[in-house]
Amino acid sequence: MDFALTEEQKMIQDTARSFAEKEIAPHVEEDEKNHFWRKEIFLKMAELGFFGFSIDEKY
């Protein structure tokens, strides 16, 4: 069985890593301390399509 990531999966992985490093990491300590996540982070994640990965494109 081949468990290697496809090119599309690698692209998603790279995008998620880059997003986390640039948008989440700089604020994570403060946000965790305050039990708070910034709304703009969720909006940017939605723009990138992070909330619909398991839904077929035809829907």
GIQUI-V936831 format. One record per residue. PSI is psi in radians with two decimals (* if undefined). Layout:
BEGIN
PSI + PSI
END
This chain:
BEGIN
2.34 + 2.03 + 0.16 + 2.53 + 2.54 + 2.95 + -0.68 + -0.74 + -0.67 + -0.68 + -0.75 + -0.76 + -0.80 + -0.73 + -0.78 + -0.74 + -0.82 + -0.77 + -0.82 + -0.73 + -0.70 + -0.65 + -0.55 + -0.87 + -0.74 + -0.33 + -0.04 + -0.72 + -0.82 + -0.78 + -0.70 + -0.73 + -0.68 + 0.04 + 0.88 + 2.42 + 2.37 + 2.29 + -0.69 + -0.49 + -0.78 + -0.66 + -0.71 + -0.67 + -0.71 + -0.73 + -0.64 + -0.13 + 0.30 + -0.29 + 0.01 + 0.35 + -0.62 + 0.04 + 2.22 + 2.43 + -0.48 + -0.25 + *
END
